[in-house]
Amino acid sequence: MKKFDPTDAGSFVVMSRSEVRRFDAWAINELGIHGTCLMENAGRSCAELIIDKLADIDNPKVCIFCGTGNNGGDGYVIARHLACATISTNVVICGDKSRIKGDALVNLNIIEGLKLPIGQLEMTPGQIADQIAEFVRGSCLLVDALFGTGLKGALAAPYPELINAINICNLPVVAVDIPSGLDCDTGRPLGEAIKAVDTVTFVALKKGFVAGAATANYTGQIHIASIGVEPHLVGQTQ
């Protein structure tokens, strides 16, 4: 895992939303790497950073907010690896659980089989902040696994309320791939965006991360993690 140095930005690969999507498709469809393998590598990298950050804290507890897509799937992988490291976790599903499918569902089923704590956020406007406060009680760190790089357009209600409720917890947040609510290509918040202390992004820097200095207010320190295959290998399949 590489730590991004803004003073040496030219030495880092930068990808747009569409380039990230094409890279994932190449890894899965042309190389034959299963999506669950890519998700495992991504989630494990995030977990390793979290474990390192919590090394000096006695009996740490982490609350992981998961959306219904693949970003949430990364969150389930993180929860499993933290549990393996004897770190207490509380997974919170934010959205309609019936929409979880594919690789994300595989990893949700695994942590359900392990009987890890899993809560369900009721997405009722005006009632989210109190639920969030209860879910994070006793936690020393939060994980944002709500939305990935594919998010475009203004956030639909009640997600701005949810993001704001997480931000006002005043606890450090590690964002998975990109802070939820941040546009991948512009680096601007889509109404509201998670303010993270660390962002573990996959494969490459995202275009929006280097679009302006203000983006660092949301990403915090950026770390680039491998998913098991690197951009410089793409040409070898041509």
Residue pairs with C-beta under 8 A, 6 or more apart in sequence:
1 45
1 48
1 49
1 200
1 223
1 224
1 225
1 226
2 12
2 223
2 224
3 221
3 222
3 223
3 224
4 12
4 205
4 209
4 221
4 222
4 223
4 224
6 210
6 216
9 205
9 210
12 204
12 205
12 224
13 203
13 204
13 205
13 231
13 232
14 204
14 205
14 206
14 207
14 209
14 210
15 23
15 203
15 204
15 205
15 206
15 207
15 231
16 184
16 185
16 206
16 207
17 149
17 150
17 152
17 184
17 185
17 206
17 207
20 149
20 184
20 203
20 204
20 206
21 150
23 203
23 204
23 231
23 234
24 38
26 234
26 237
27 33
27 38
27 227
27 228
27 229
28 34
28 35
28 38
30 237
31 229
31 237
33 228
33 229
35 70
35 102
35 103
36 103
36 106
36 107
37 228
38 103
38 227
38 228
39 70
39 73
39 74
39 77
39 103
39 104
39 107
40 77
41 225
41 226
41 227
41 228
42 74
42 77
42 176
42 177
42 202
42 225
42 227
43 73
43 74
43 75
43 76
43 77
43 78
43 80
43 81
43 107
43 176
44 77
44 81
45 200
45 202
45 225
45 226
45 227
46 74
46 77
46 78
46 143
46 174
46 176
46 200
46 225
47 77
47 78
47 81
47 82
47 85
48 81
49 174
49 198
49 200
49 223
50 62
50 78
50 82
50 87
50 141
50 143
50 174
51 81
51 82
51 85
51 87
53 141
53 172
53 174
53 198
54 60
54 62
54 87
54 140
54 141
57 140
59 88
60 87
60 88
60 140
60 141
61 87
61 88
61 89
61 90
61 138
61 139
61 140
62 82
62 87
62 88
62 89
62 90
62 139
62 140
62 141
62 142
62 143
63 89
63 90
63 92
63 135
63 136
63 139
63 141
63 142
63 143
64 75
64 78
64 79
64 89
64 90
64 91
64 92
64 142
64 143
64 145
65 75
65 92
65 94
65 121
65 142
65 143
65 144
65 145
65 146
65 162
65 166
66 72
66 73
66 75
66 76
66 91
66 92
66 93
66 94
66 145
66 146
67 94
67 95
67 145
67 146
67 147
67 180
68 93
68 94
68 95
68 96
68 97
68 99
68 100
68 104
69 104
69 147
69 148
69 150
70 102
70 103
70 104
70 148
71 145
71 146
71 147
71 148
71 176
71 177
71 180
72 93
72 94
72 95
72 100
72 104
72 108
72 145
72 146
73 100
73 102
73 103
73 104
73 105
73 106
73 107
73 108
74 145
74 176
74 177
75 91
75 143
75 145
75 176
76 91
76 104
76 107
76 108
76 110
76 111
77 107
78 89
78 143
78 145
78 176
79 89
79 91
79 111
79 116
80 107
80 110
80 111
80 114
80 116
82 89
83 89
83 111
83 114
83 116
89 116
89 117
90 117
90 119
90 135
90 136
90 139
91 111
91 116
91 117
91 118
91 119
92 118
92 119
92 120
92 121
92 135
93 100
93 118
93 119
93 120
93 121
94 121
94 123
94 146
94 162
95 121
95 123
97 120
100 108
111 118
112 118
119 135
121 128
121 131
121 132
121 135
121 162
122 128
122 131
123 158
123 162
124 158
125 157
125 158
125 161
126 161
128 158
128 161
128 162
128 165
129 161
129 164
129 165
129 168
132 162
132 165
132 166
132 169
133 165
133 169
136 142
136 169
136 171
139 171
140 171
140 172
141 171
141 172
141 173
141 174
142 166
142 169
142 171
142 172
142 173
142 174
143 173
143 174
143 175
143 176
144 166
144 173
144 174
144 175
144 176
144 179
144 180
144 194
144 196
145 176
146 159
146 162
146 163
146 180
146 194
147 178
147 180
147 181
148 176
148 177
148 178
149 177
149 178
149 184
149 206
150 184
151 178
151 180
151 181
151 183
151 184
151 190
152 183
152 190
153 190
154 190
154 191
155 163
155 181
155 190
155 191
155 192
159 180
159 181
159 192
160 181
160 191
160 192
163 180
163 181
163 192
163 193
163 194
164 192
166 173
166 194
167 173
167 192
167 194
167 195
172 197
172 198
173 179
173 194
173 195
173 196
173 197
174 196
174 197
174 198
174 199
174 200
175 194
175 196
175 198
175 199
175 200
175 219
175 220
176 200
177 199
177 200
177 201
177 202
177 206
178 184
178 199
178 201
178 206
178 208
178 219
179 193
179 194
179 195
179 196
179 199
179 218
179 219
180 193
180 194
181 189
181 190
181 191
181 192
181 193
181 194
182 188
182 189
182 190
182 193
182 194
182 208
182 215
182 218
182 219
183 189
183 190
183 208
184 206
184 207
184 208
185 206
185 207
185 208
185 211
186 207
186 208
186 211
187 207
187 208
187 209
187 210
187 211
187 212
187 214
187 215
187 218
188 208
188 211
188 215
189 218
193 218
194 218
195 217
195 218
195 220
196 218
196 219
196 220
197 220
197 221
198 220
198 221
198 222
198 223
199 209
199 219
199 220
199 221
199 222
199 223
200 223
200 225
201 209
201 222
201 223
201 224
201 225
202 224
202 225
202 226
202 227
203 224
203 226
203 227
203 230
203 231
204 224
204 231
205 222
205 224
208 215
209 215
209 219
209 222
